[in-house]
């Protein structure tokens, strides 16, 4: 099943510091597109967005990180925090569209072993065959 950003139903844009998020939802799958640096200064803004998402208990959250040009440990912690909270209602989270520097950080910290990573905006996992 391919899901594109054109299937968005409800969009809300939030801005805080150098971080921008775009939220959408379709069939109990929530999408958050993140742009800017995800660091100690900006991660509280993403954490706030994810708190709102978690209250809706979505079946799955897709986090598009294409616009994230840098990430530090607080950004990683924010993503893992959502993952831990979503497990209480059997929700899932996947990351997609990562830049190489962000992918390298997640591989170095082994987060890629916990959170599935997809290469683009479709839900076909990295390394999956045709």
C-alpha positions in Angstrom: 0.0 0.0 0.0 1.5 3.3 -1.1 0.6 6.4 0.8 1.4 9.8 -0.6 1.3 13.2 0.9 -1.5 14.1 -1.5 -3.8 11.9 0.5 -3.7 14.3 3.4 -7.0 15.2 5.0 -6.3 17.6 7.8 -3.1 19.8 7.9 -1.9 21.9 10.8 1.4 23.8 10.5 3.3 24.7 13.7 6.5 26.6 14.0 8.8 26.8 16.9 12.4 28.0 16.6 13.9 26.4 13.5 11.6 23.4 13.6 8.4 23.2 11.5 5.9 20.3 11.5 3.1 19.4 9.2 0.5 17.0 10.5 -2.0 15.0 8.5 -4.2 11.9 9.1 -5.8 9.2 6.9 -7.6 6.0 8.1 -6.1 6.1 11.6 -2.6 6.5 10.2 -1.0 9.8 11.3 1.7 11.6 9.5 4.1 14.2 10.8 6.5 15.9 8.4 9.4 17.5 10.3 11.6 20.3 8.9 14.6 22.0 10.4 17.2 21.0 13.0 15.9 18.5 15.6 18.0 19.4 18.6 17.8 20.4 22.3 16.3 23.7 21.5 13.6 22.4 19.0 12.8 19.0 20.2 10.2 20.3 22.8 8.1 21.5 19.8 8.1 18.1 18.3 7.4 16.5 21.7 4.4 18.8 22.0 3.1 17.7 18.6 3.7 14.0 19.4 1.8 14.4 22.7 -1.2 15.6 20.8 -0.9 12.7 18.4 -0.6 10.1 21.2 -3.9 11.3 22.8 -5.6 10.1 19.6 -4.0 6.6 19.9 -3.3 6.2 16.2 -2.7 2.7 14.8 0.5 4.0 13.2 2.5 7.2 13.1 4.7 7.9 10.1 7.4 10.5 10.8 8.9 12.0 7.6 12.3 13.4 8.4 13.3 14.5 4.9 13.4 18.2 6.0 15.5 17.4 9.1 19.0 18.6 8.2 20.5 17.8 11.7 19.6 15.8 14.8 21.2 15.4 18.2 20.5 13.0 21.1 17.5 15.0 22.3 15.8 14.5 18.9 16.5 10.8 19.1 15.1 10.7 22.6 12.0 12.5 21.5 11.3 9.8 18.8 12.0 7.0 21.3 9.8 8.6 23.9 6.9 8.5 21.5 7.7 4.9 20.6 7.6 3.9 24.3 4.3 5.7 24.9 2.7 4.2 21.8 3.4 0.7 22.9 0.8 1.2 25.8 -2.0 1.1 23.2 -0.2 -1.1 20.6 0.5 1.8 18.3 3.4 1.8 15.9 5.8 4.4 14.6 8.0 4.3 11.5 10.5 6.8 10.1 10.8 7.6 6.5 12.7 9.8 4.0 15.8 10.2 6.1 18.8 12.2 5.0 22.1 10.4 5.2 23.4 12.3 8.2 20.2 11.5 10.2 20.3 7.8 9.0 23.9 7.5 10.1 23.1 8.9 13.6 20.1 6.4 14.0 22.3 3.5 12.9 25.2 4.5 15.2 22.8 4.7 18.1 21.0 1.5 16.9 17.6 3.2 16.9 17.1 1.7 13.4 16.9 -1.7 15.2 13.9 -0.4 17.2 12.1 1.9 14.8 11.5 0.8 11.2 13.0 3.1 8.5 11.5 3.5 5.1 13.4 5.0 2.1 10.8 7.4 0.8 7.3 8.5 1.5 5.9 5.1 0.7 5.6 2.3 3.3 7.9 -0.1 1.7 10.7 -1.0 4.2 14.4 -0.5 3.4 15.8 -3.7 1.9 12.3 -5.1 1.0 12.1 -6.9 -2.4 9.6 -6.1 -5.1 
